[in-house]
Amino acid sequence: MTAQERTNSEGDLVADSPSAFDRLIESFEAAWRDGLEPQIAATLADTDSAATHNRRTALLHELICVDLEYRWKAPMSAARPLL
């Protein structure tokens, strides 16, 4: 653990710099910007197995928000099914 990192009351690693949580969200969003349709389940599978239930739930919530935002912005096509 670096000097800039600490753990919260749930034992999750908290950093003053971007956390693994933030990096996963940024990576997910970058994939959307690059024209891909990243999978939420695949991104969740990349999380640390030691992450708490609350932390994974928060990540899921953020990923769903990003996913919906980009799906709403994307032009509709016959090849892309509706949710």
Jmol script that loads the backbone (N, CA, C; Angstrom):
load data "model"
ATOM      1  N   MET A   1       0.858  -1.173   0.000  1.00  0.00           N
ATOM      2  CA  MET A   1       0.000   0.000   0.000  1.00  0.00           C
ATOM      3  C   MET A   1       0.904   1.234   0.000  1.00  0.00           C
ATOM      4  N   THR A   2       0.581   2.180  -0.879  1.00  0.00           N
ATOM      5  CA  THR A   2       1.382   3.391  -0.960  1.00  0.00           C
ATOM      6  C   THR A   2       0.921   4.398   0.072  1.00  0.00           C
ATOM      7  N   ALA A   3       1.669   5.468   0.186  1.00  0.00           N
ATOM      8  CA  ALA A   3       1.336   6.512   1.163  1.00  0.00           C
ATOM      9  C   ALA A   3       0.011   7.188   0.834  1.00  0.00           C
ATOM     10  N   GLN A   4      -0.399   7.161  -0.448  1.00  0.00           N
ATOM     11  CA  GLN A   4      -1.637   7.817  -0.843  1.00  0.00           C
ATOM     12  C   GLN A   4      -2.855   6.912  -0.698  1.00  0.00           C
ATOM     13  N   GLU A   5      -2.665   5.667  -0.310  1.00  0.00           N
ATOM     14  CA  GLU A   5      -3.765   4.726  -0.217  1.00  0.00           C
ATOM     15  C   GLU A   5      -4.112   4.431   1.236  1.00  0.00           C
ATOM     16  N   ARG A   6      -5.368   4.093   1.450  1.00  0.00           N
ATOM     17  CA  ARG A   6      -5.828   3.707   2.770  1.00  0.00           C
ATOM     18  C   ARG A   6      -7.004   2.756   2.576  1.00  0.00           C
ATOM     19  N   THR A   7      -7.489   2.156   3.616  1.00  0.00           N
ATOM     20  CA  THR A   7      -8.669   1.311   3.504  1.00  0.00           C
ATOM     21  C   THR A   7      -9.825   1.982   4.227  1.00  0.00           C
ATOM     22  N   ASN A   8     -11.035   1.769   3.707  1.00  0.00           N
ATOM     23  CA  ASN A   8     -12.208   2.328   4.374  1.00  0.00           C
ATOM     24  C   ASN A   8     -12.739   1.323   5.391  1.00  0.00           C
ATOM     25  N   SER A   9     -13.865   1.631   6.008  1.00  0.00           N
ATOM     26  CA  SER A   9     -14.403   0.777   7.071  1.00  0.00           C
ATOM     27  C   SER A   9     -14.823  -0.601   6.565  1.00  0.00           C
ATOM     28  N   GLU A  10     -15.035  -0.747   5.257  1.00  0.00           N
ATOM     29  CA  GLU A  10     -15.418  -2.032   4.691  1.00  0.00           C
ATOM     30  C   GLU A  10     -14.202  -2.821   4.218  1.00  0.00           C
ATOM     31  N   GLY A  11     -13.006  -2.250   4.377  1.00  0.00           N
ATOM     32  CA  GLY A  11     -11.802  -2.940   3.958  1.00  0.00           C
ATOM     33  C   GLY A  11     -11.442  -2.733   2.502  1.00  0.00           C
ATOM     34  N   ASP A  12     -12.196  -1.887   1.794  1.00  0.00           N
ATOM     35  CA  ASP A  12     -11.878  -1.596   0.406  1.00  0.00           C
ATOM     36  C   ASP A  12     -10.707  -0.629   0.339  1.00  0.00           C
ATOM     37  N   LEU A  13      -9.883  -0.806  -0.658  1.00  0.00           N
ATOM     38  CA  LEU A  13      -8.761   0.092  -0.869  1.00  0.00           C
ATOM     39  C   LEU A  13      -9.274   1.406  -1.422  1.00  0.00           C
ATOM     40  N   VAL A  14      -8.895   2.496  -0.821  1.00  0.00           N
ATOM     41  CA  VAL A  14      -9.290   3.834  -1.259  1.00  0.00           C
ATOM     42  C   VAL A  14      -8.007   4.592  -1.549  1.00  0.00           C
ATOM     43  N   ALA A  15      -7.931   5.219  -2.711  1.00  0.00           N
ATOM     44  CA  ALA A  15      -6.719   5.942  -3.086  1.00  0.00           C
ATOM     45  C   ALA A  15      -7.058   7.381  -3.425  1.00  0.00           C
ATOM     46  N   ASP A  16      -6.100   8.270  -3.210  1.00  0.00           N
ATOM     47  CA  ASP A  16      -6.288   9.664  -3.583  1.00  0.00           C
ATOM     48  C   ASP A  16      -6.211   9.817  -5.102  1.00  0.00           C
ATOM     49  N   SER A  17      -5.503   8.925  -5.770  1.00  0.00           N
ATOM     50  CA  SER A  17      -5.442   8.914  -7.221  1.00  0.00           C
ATOM     51  C   SER A  17      -6.556   7.994  -7.728  1.00  0.00           C
ATOM     52  N   PRO A  18      -6.780   7.973  -9.044  1.00  0.00           N
ATOM     53  CA  PRO A  18      -7.861   7.124  -9.554  1.00  0.00           C
ATOM     54  C   PRO A  18      -7.731   5.673  -9.078  1.00  0.00           C
ATOM     55  N   SER A  19      -8.825   5.135  -8.593  1.00  0.00           N
ATOM     56  CA  SER A  19      -8.832   3.778  -8.062  1.00  0.00           C
ATOM     57  C   SER A  19      -9.076   2.768  -9.170  1.00  0.00           C
ATOM     58  N   ALA A  20      -8.954   1.516  -8.829  1.00  0.00           N
ATOM     59  CA  ALA A  20      -9.255   0.438  -9.772  1.00  0.00           C
ATOM     60  C   ALA A  20     -10.710   0.557 -10.226  1.00  0.00           C
ATOM     61  N   PHE A  21     -11.586   0.948  -9.307  1.00  0.00           N
ATOM     62  CA  PHE A  21     -13.001   1.176  -9.596  1.00  0.00           C
ATOM     63  C   PHE A  21     -13.138   2.223 -10.703  1.00  0.00           C
ATOM     64  N   ASP A  22     -12.466   3.353 -10.540  1.00  0.00           N
ATOM     65  CA  ASP A  22     -12.526   4.427 -11.530  1.00  0.00           C
ATOM     66  C   ASP A  22     -11.912   3.996 -12.858  1.00  0.00           C
ATOM     67  N   ARG A  23     -10.831   3.246 -12.792  1.00  0.00           N
ATOM     68  CA  ARG A  23     -10.178   2.785 -14.029  1.00  0.00           C
ATOM     69  C   ARG A  23     -11.084   1.836 -14.808  1.00  0.00           C
ATOM     70  N   LEU A  24     -11.813   0.976 -14.120  1.00  0.00           N
ATOM     71  CA  LEU A  24     -12.744   0.075 -14.815  1.00  0.00           C
ATOM     72  C   LEU A  24     -13.853   0.857 -15.505  1.00  0.00           C
ATOM     73  N   ILE A  25     -14.382   1.862 -14.832  1.00  0.00           N
ATOM     74  CA  ILE A  25     -15.437   2.683 -15.429  1.00  0.00           C
ATOM     75  C   ILE A  25     -14.886   3.449 -16.628  1.00  0.00           C
ATOM     76  N   GLU A  26     -13.695   4.021 -16.483  1.00  0.00           N
ATOM     77  CA  GLU A  26     -13.075   4.759 -17.590  1.00  0.00           C
ATOM     78  C   GLU A  26     -12.816   3.851 -18.785  1.00  0.00           C
ATOM     79  N   SER A  27     -12.339   2.656 -18.527  1.00  0.00           N
ATOM     80  CA  SER A  27     -12.076   1.693 -19.593  1.00  0.00           C
ATOM     81  C   SER A  27     -13.373   1.303 -20.308  1.00  0.00           C
ATOM     82  N   PHE A  28     -14.427   1.074 -19.530  1.00  0.00           N
ATOM     83  CA  PHE A  28     -15.730   0.735 -20.077  1.00  0.00           C
ATOM     84  C   PHE A  28     -16.249   1.868 -20.965  1.00  0.00           C
ATOM     85  N   GLU A  29     -16.132   3.088 -20.465  1.00  0.00           N
ATOM     86  CA  GLU A  29     -16.592   4.248 -21.226  1.00  0.00           C
ATOM     87  C   GLU A  29     -15.744   4.466 -22.475  1.00  0.00           C
ATOM     88  N   ALA A  30     -14.449   4.250 -22.371  1.00  0.00           N
ATOM     89  CA  ALA A  30     -13.560   4.398 -23.526  1.00  0.00           C
ATOM     90  C   ALA A  30     -13.928   3.397 -24.623  1.00  0.00           C
ATOM     91  N   ALA A  31     -14.294   2.196 -24.231  1.00  0.00           N
ATOM     92  CA  ALA A  31     -14.713   1.199 -25.217  1.00  0.00           C
ATOM     93  C   ALA A  31     -15.947   1.692 -25.976  1.00  0.00           C
ATOM     94  N   TRP A  32     -16.901   2.295 -25.263  1.00  0.00           N
ATOM     95  CA  TRP A  32     -18.073   2.853 -25.925  1.00  0.00           C
ATOM     96  C   TRP A  32     -17.665   3.972 -26.883  1.00  0.00           C
ATOM     97  N   ARG A  33     -16.776   4.852 -26.438  1.00  0.00           N
ATOM     98  CA  ARG A  33     -16.330   5.964 -27.300  1.00  0.00           C
ATOM     99  C   ARG A  33     -15.630   5.451 -28.550  1.00  0.00           C
ATOM    100  N   ASP A  34     -14.982   4.294 -28.440  1.00  0.00           N
ATOM    101  CA  ASP A  34     -14.273   3.706 -29.577  1.00  0.00           C
ATOM    102  C   ASP A  34     -15.201   2.931 -30.511  1.00  0.00           C
ATOM    103  N   GLY A  35     -16.504   2.966 -30.220  1.00  0.00           N
ATOM    104  CA  GLY A  35     -17.468   2.317 -31.092  1.00  0.00           C
ATOM    105  C   GLY A  35     -17.761   0.867 -30.753  1.00  0.00           C
ATOM    106  N   LEU A  36     -17.222   0.392 -29.656  1.00  0.00           N
ATOM    107  CA  LEU A  36     -17.489  -0.976 -29.219  1.00  0.00           C
ATOM    108  C   LEU A  36     -18.721  -0.984 -28.324  1.00  0.00           C
ATOM    109  N   GLU A  37     -19.238  -2.128 -28.037  1.00  0.00           N
ATOM    110  CA  GLU A  37     -20.328  -2.257 -27.070  1.00  0.00           C
ATOM    111  C   GLU A  37     -19.838  -3.192 -25.966  1.00  0.00           C
ATOM    112  N   PRO A  38     -19.122  -2.632 -24.985  1.00  0.00           N
ATOM    113  CA  PRO A  38     -18.562  -3.481 -23.926  1.00  0.00           C
ATOM    114  C   PRO A  38     -19.649  -4.160 -23.112  1.00  0.00           C
ATOM    115  N   GLN A  39     -19.325  -5.311 -22.572  1.00  0.00           N
ATOM    116  CA  GLN A  39     -20.275  -6.087 -21.784  1.00  0.00           C
ATOM    117  C   GLN A  39     -20.085  -5.802 -20.297  1.00  0.00           C
ATOM    118  N   ILE A  40     -21.166  -5.489 -19.620  1.00  0.00           N
ATOM    119  CA  ILE A  40     -21.110  -5.212 -18.188  1.00  0.00           C
ATOM    120  C   ILE A  40     -20.585  -6.432 -17.433  1.00  0.00           C
ATOM    121  N   ALA A  41     -21.068  -7.602 -17.768  1.00  0.00           N
ATOM    122  CA  ALA A  41     -20.652  -8.821 -17.064  1.00  0.00           C
ATOM    123  C   ALA A  41     -19.151  -9.057 -17.192  1.00  0.00           C
ATOM    124  N   ALA A  42     -18.612  -8.796 -18.362  1.00  0.00           N
ATOM    125  CA  ALA A  42     -17.171  -8.983 -18.570  1.00  0.00           C
ATOM    126  C   ALA A  42     -16.372  -7.990 -17.738  1.00  0.00           C
ATOM    127  N   THR A  43     -16.867  -6.768 -17.627  1.00  0.00           N
ATOM    128  CA  THR A  43     -16.182  -5.760 -16.826  1.00  0.00           C
ATOM    129  C   THR A  43     -16.242  -6.122 -15.347  1.00  0.00           C
ATOM    130  N   LEU A  44     -17.390  -6.586 -14.888  1.00  0.00           N
ATOM    131  CA  LEU A  44     -17.503  -7.014 -13.489  1.00  0.00           C
ATOM    132  C   LEU A  44     -16.586  -8.196 -13.198  1.00  0.00           C
ATOM    133  N   ALA A  45     -16.397  -9.061 -14.179  1.00  0.00           N
ATOM    134  CA  ALA A  45     -15.521 -10.221 -13.998  1.00  0.00           C
ATOM    135  C   ALA A  45     -14.071  -9.789 -13.793  1.00  0.00           C
ATOM    136  N   ASP A  46     -13.728  -8.578 -14.251  1.00  0.00           N
ATOM    137  CA  ASP A  46     -12.369  -8.055 -14.091  1.00  0.00           C
ATOM    138  C   ASP A  46     -12.114  -7.472 -12.708  1.00  0.00           C
ATOM    139  N   THR A  47     -13.126  -7.431 -11.855  1.00  0.00           N
ATOM    140  CA  THR A  47     -12.944  -6.849 -10.525  1.00  0.00           C
ATOM    141  C   THR A  47     -12.184  -7.810  -9.622  1.00  0.00           C
ATOM    142  N   ASP A  48     -11.567  -7.261  -8.635  1.00  0.00           N
ATOM    143  CA  ASP A  48     -10.832  -8.033  -7.642  1.00  0.00           C
ATOM    144  C   ASP A  48     -11.815  -8.911  -6.881  1.00  0.00           C
ATOM    145  N   SER A  49     -11.487 -10.173  -6.725  1.00  0.00           N
ATOM    146  CA  SER A  49     -12.389 -11.087  -6.021  1.00  0.00           C
ATOM    147  C   SER A  49     -12.575 -10.703  -4.559  1.00  0.00           C
ATOM    148  N   ALA A  50     -11.679  -9.878  -4.025  1.00  0.00           N
ATOM    149  CA  ALA A  50     -11.784  -9.444  -2.634  1.00  0.00           C
ATOM    150  C   ALA A  50     -12.687  -8.220  -2.471  1.00  0.00           C
ATOM    151  N   ALA A  51     -13.173  -7.669  -3.584  1.00  0.00           N
ATOM    152  CA  ALA A  51     -14.035  -6.491  -3.503  1.00  0.00           C
ATOM    153  C   ALA A  51     -15.312  -6.848  -2.744  1.00  0.00           C
ATOM    154  N   THR A  52     -15.754  -5.943  -1.914  1.00  0.00           N
ATOM    155  CA  THR A  52     -16.950  -6.201  -1.119  1.00  0.00           C
ATOM    156  C   THR A  52     -18.198  -6.151  -1.995  1.00  0.00           C
ATOM    157  N   HIS A  53     -19.250  -6.712  -1.470  1.00  0.00           N
ATOM    158  CA  HIS A  53     -20.535  -6.705  -2.172  1.00  0.00           C
ATOM    159  C   HIS A  53     -20.972  -5.271  -2.460  1.00  0.00           C
ATOM    160  N   ASN A  54     -20.824  -4.381  -1.495  1.00  0.00           N
ATOM    161  CA  ASN A  54     -21.226  -2.982  -1.685  1.00  0.00           C
ATOM    162  C   ASN A  54     -20.431  -2.323  -2.797  1.00  0.00           C
ATOM    163  N   ARG A  55     -19.149  -2.627  -2.862  1.00  0.00           N
ATOM    164  CA  ARG A  55     -18.282  -2.023  -3.880  1.00  0.00           C
ATOM    165  C   ARG A  55     -18.661  -2.540  -5.273  1.00  0.00           C
ATOM    166  N   ARG A  56     -18.911  -3.844  -5.381  1.00  0.00           N
ATOM    167  CA  ARG A  56     -19.307  -4.415  -6.672  1.00  0.00           C
ATOM    168  C   ARG A  56     -20.680  -3.894  -7.093  1.00  0.00           C
ATOM    169  N   THR A  57     -21.584  -3.702  -6.142  1.00  0.00           N
ATOM    170  CA  THR A  57     -22.903  -3.164  -6.442  1.00  0.00           C
ATOM    171  C   THR A  57     -22.786  -1.727  -6.945  1.00  0.00           C
ATOM    172  N   ALA A  58     -21.942  -0.939  -6.322  1.00  0.00           N
ATOM    173  CA  ALA A  58     -21.725   0.445  -6.766  1.00  0.00           C
ATOM    174  C   ALA A  58     -21.135   0.472  -8.173  1.00  0.00           C
ATOM    175  N   LEU A  59     -20.189  -0.434  -8.441  1.00  0.00           N
ATOM    176  CA  LEU A  59     -19.599  -0.513  -9.774  1.00  0.00           C
ATOM    177  C   LEU A  59     -20.664  -0.902 -10.792  1.00  0.00           C
ATOM    178  N   LEU A  60     -21.488  -1.882 -10.473  1.00  0.00           N
ATOM    179  CA  LEU A  60     -22.561  -2.301 -11.369  1.00  0.00           C
ATOM    180  C   LEU A  60     -23.481  -1.124 -11.686  1.00  0.00           C
ATOM    181  N   HIS A  61     -23.838  -0.364 -10.677  1.00  0.00           N
ATOM    182  CA  HIS A  61     -24.708   0.800 -10.873  1.00  0.00           C
ATOM    183  C   HIS A  61     -24.069   1.797 -11.844  1.00  0.00           C
ATOM    184  N   GLU A  62     -22.805   2.097 -11.649  1.00  0.00           N
ATOM    185  CA  GLU A  62     -22.108   3.049 -12.524  1.00  0.00           C
ATOM    186  C   GLU A  62     -22.012   2.521 -13.953  1.00  0.00           C
ATOM    187  N   LEU A  63     -21.710   1.234 -14.097  1.00  0.00           N
ATOM    188  CA  LEU A  63     -21.603   0.643 -15.432  1.00  0.00           C
ATOM    189  C   LEU A  63     -22.942   0.678 -16.156  1.00  0.00           C
ATOM    190  N   ILE A  64     -24.024   0.411 -15.441  1.00  0.00           N
ATOM    191  CA  ILE A  64     -25.351   0.473 -16.052  1.00  0.00           C
ATOM    192  C   ILE A  64     -25.655   1.898 -16.510  1.00  0.00           C
ATOM    193  N   CYS A  65     -25.318   2.885 -15.701  1.00  0.00           N
ATOM    194  CA  CYS A  65     -25.542   4.296 -16.073  1.00  0.00           C
ATOM    195  C   CYS A  65     -24.782   4.659 -17.338  1.00  0.00           C
ATOM    196  N   VAL A  66     -23.512   4.273 -17.394  1.00  0.00           N
ATOM    197  CA  VAL A  66     -22.690   4.564 -18.577  1.00  0.00           C
ATOM    198  C   VAL A  66     -23.260   3.830 -19.790  1.00  0.00           C
ATOM    199  N   ASP A  67     -23.596   2.558 -19.615  1.00  0.00           N
ATOM    200  CA  ASP A  67     -24.129   1.745 -20.702  1.00  0.00           C
ATOM    201  C   ASP A  67     -25.404   2.365 -21.271  1.00  0.00           C
ATOM    202  N   LEU A  68     -26.314   2.749 -20.404  1.00  0.00           N
ATOM    203  CA  LEU A  68     -27.563   3.354 -20.865  1.00  0.00           C
ATOM    204  C   LEU A  68     -27.326   4.683 -21.570  1.00  0.00           C
ATOM    205  N   GLU A  69     -26.431   5.487 -21.027  1.00  0.00           N
ATOM    206  CA  GLU A  69     -26.127   6.779 -21.651  1.00  0.00           C
ATOM    207  C   GLU A  69     -25.656   6.595 -23.090  1.00  0.00           C
ATOM    208  N   TYR A  70     -24.723   5.675 -23.303  1.00  0.00           N
ATOM    209  CA  TYR A  70     -24.194   5.468 -24.647  1.00  0.00           C
ATOM    210  C   TYR A  70     -25.198   4.766 -25.557  1.00  0.00           C
ATOM    211  N   ARG A  71     -26.022   3.884 -25.018  1.00  0.00           N
ATOM    212  CA  ARG A  71     -27.054   3.243 -25.842  1.00  0.00           C
ATOM    213  C   ARG A  71     -28.090   4.269 -26.294  1.00  0.00           C
ATOM    214  N   TRP A  72     -28.459   5.200 -25.414  1.00  0.00           N
ATOM    215  CA  TRP A  72     -29.426   6.222 -25.788  1.00  0.00           C
ATOM    216  C   TRP A  72     -28.867   7.156 -26.851  1.00  0.00           C
ATOM    217  N   LYS A  73     -27.577   7.411 -26.809  1.00  0.00           N
ATOM    218  CA  LYS A  73     -26.937   8.308 -27.777  1.00  0.00           C
ATOM    219  C   LYS A  73     -26.692   7.637 -29.125  1.00  0.00           C
ATOM    220  N   ALA A  74     -26.565   6.320 -29.136  1.00  0.00           N
ATOM    221  CA  ALA A  74     -26.208   5.592 -30.359  1.00  0.00           C
ATOM    222  C   ALA A  74     -27.360   5.610 -31.342  1.00  0.00           C
ATOM    223  N   PRO A  75     -27.038   5.772 -32.620  1.00  0.00           N
ATOM    224  CA  PRO A  75     -28.094   5.712 -33.624  1.00  0.00           C
ATOM    225  C   PRO A  75     -28.661   4.297 -33.699  1.00  0.00           C
ATOM    226  N   MET A  76     -29.938   4.193 -33.929  1.00  0.00           N
ATOM    227  CA  MET A  76     -30.567   2.877 -34.048  1.00  0.00           C
ATOM    228  C   MET A  76     -30.214   2.261 -35.390  1.00  0.00           C
ATOM    229  N   SER A  77     -29.994   0.965 -35.392  1.00  0.00           N
ATOM    230  CA  SER A  77     -29.749   0.247 -36.634  1.00  0.00           C
ATOM    231  C   SER A  77     -30.490  -1.087 -36.541  1.00  0.00           C
ATOM    232  N   ALA A  78     -30.783  -1.646 -37.698  1.00  0.00           N
ATOM    233  CA  ALA A  78     -31.484  -2.926 -37.730  1.00  0.00           C
ATOM    234  C   ALA A  78     -30.622  -4.032 -37.139  1.00  0.00           C
ATOM    235  N   ALA A  79     -29.301  -3.872 -37.192  1.00  0.00           N
ATOM    236  CA  ALA A  79     -28.394  -4.909 -36.702  1.00  0.00           C
ATOM    237  C   ALA A  79     -28.299  -4.908 -35.171  1.00  0.00           C
ATOM    238  N   ARG A  80     -28.630  -3.770 -34.537  1.00  0.00           N
ATOM    239  CA  ARG A  80     -28.509  -3.672 -33.082  1.00  0.00           C
ATOM    240  C   ARG A  80     -29.877  -3.877 -32.452  1.00  0.00           C
ATOM    241  N   PRO A  81     -30.058  -4.981 -31.727  1.00  0.00           N
ATOM    242  CA  PRO A  81     -31.369  -5.236 -31.123  1.00  0.00           C
ATOM    243  C   PRO A  81     -31.665  -4.280 -29.978  1.00  0.00           C
ATOM    244  N   LEU A  82     -32.947  -4.080 -29.722  1.00  0.00           N
ATOM    245  CA  LEU A  82     -33.362  -3.293 -28.573  1.00  0.00           C
ATOM    246  C   LEU A  82     -33.087  -4.072 -27.304  1.00  0.00           C
ATOM    247  N   LEU A  83     -32.976  -3.371 -26.191  1.00  0.00           N
ATOM    248  CA  LEU A  83     -32.750  -4.046 -24.917  1.00  0.00           C
ATOM    249  C   LEU A  83     -33.963  -4.818 -24.481  1.00  0.00           C
TER     250      LEU A  83
END
end "model"
wireframe off; spacefill off
backbone 0.3
color backbone group
